[in-house]
Amino acid sequence: MGKFTLDWILSRDEKFRYQMLGRMRSDCDYYLGNGQIYGNHLWAGNEVDQIDYMKCLWNSFAEDKKPEWLTWEQILQYERDMLKNS
């Protein structure tokens, strides 16, 4: 896992949380593409924690501030794709 706790991340401002969620999304894309399905390429260090963090981050935004570039359904698809490979 990264060096920051989930509570610490969730206590940061909205911009930081968007950036962190974007970083985690990029990690998932790399993991499923050129990363050769290797959990250490993920920010959280493993598939389960990565998805859990992403869900918590996504849910930390108010309904009208949810990222348009990442839907809940996309997170669930990452979960399906990544956990079938782990």
MORAMO-V844145 format. One record per residue. N is the residue number from 1. RES is the residue in one small letter. PHI is phi in whole degrees, -180 to 180 (NA if undefined). OMEGA is omega in radians with two decimals (999 if undefined). BURIAL is b if it has 9 or more other C-alpha atoms within 8 Angstrom, else e. Layout:
N,RES,PHI,OMEGA,BURIAL ; N,RES,PHI,OMEGA,BURIAL
This chain:
1,m,NA,3.08,e ; 2,g,-63,-3.06,e ; 3,k,-83,-3.12,e ; 4,f,-108,3.09,e ; 5,t,-82,3.11,e ; 6,l,-62,3.12,e ; 7,d,-59,3.13,e ; 8,w,-65,-3.14,e ; 9,i,-62,-3.11,b ; 10,l,-68,3.12,b ; 11,s,-85,-3.14,e ; 12,r,-78,-3.11,e ; 13,d,-71,-3.07,e ; 14,e,-58,-3.12,e ; 15,k,-59,3.13,e ; 16,f,-62,-3.12,e ; 17,r,-65,3.05,b ; 18,y,-61,-3.13,b ; 19,q,-63,-3.13,e ; 20,m,-66,3.11,e ; 21,l,-64,3.08,b ; 22,g,-63,3.10,e ; 23,r,-62,-3.13,b ; 24,m,-66,3.08,b ; 25,r,-63,3.11,e ; 26,s,-61,3.09,e ; 27,d,-61,3.13,b ; 28,c,-64,3.12,b ; 29,d,-62,3.12,e ; 30,y,-65,3.13,b ; 31,y,-54,-3.10,b ; 32,l,-80,3.14,b ; 33,g,-105,-3.06,e ; 34,n,-77,-3.09,e ; 35,g,-76,3.06,b ; 36,q,56,3.04,e ; 37,i,53,-3.12,b ; 38,y,-116,-3.04,e ; 39,g,-56,-3.14,b ; 40,n,-68,3.06,e ; 41,h,-79,-3.14,b ; 42,l,-91,-3.14,b ; 43,w,-55,-3.10,b ; 44,a,-78,3.10,b ; 45,g,91,3.08,b ; 46,n,-158,-3.01,b ; 47,e,-65,-3.06,b ; 48,v,-63,3.14,e ; 49,d,-65,3.14,b ; 50,q,-58,-3.12,b ; 51,i,-67,3.12,b ; 52,d,-60,3.11,e ; 53,y,-62,-3.12,b ; 54,m,-64,3.11,b ; 55,k,-63,3.14,b ; 56,c,-64,3.11,e ; 57,l,-62,-3.12,b ; 58,w,-59,-3.14,b ; 59,n,-73,-3.12,e ; 60,s,-76,3.14,e ; 61,f,-92,3.05,b ; 62,a,-61,-3.09,e ; 63,e,-52,-3.09,e ; 64,d,-82,3.14,e ; 65,k,-122,3.08,e ; 66,k,-60,-3.13,b ; 67,p,-63,3.08,e ; 68,e,-76,-3.09,e ; 69,w,-86,3.08,e ; 70,l,-151,3.14,e ; 71,t,-93,3.06,e ; 72,w,-60,-3.14,e ; 73,e,-62,3.10,e ; 74,q,-66,3.09,e ; 75,i,-62,3.12,b ; 76,l,-64,3.08,e ; 77,q,-67,3.04,e ; 78,y,-56,-3.14,b ; 79,e,-58,3.13,b ; 80,r,-61,-3.08,e ; 81,d,-66,-3.06,b ; 82,m,-79,-3.09,b ; 83,l,-77,3.07,b ; 84,k,-72,-3.13,e ; 85,n,-96,-3.04,e ; 86,s,-86,999,e
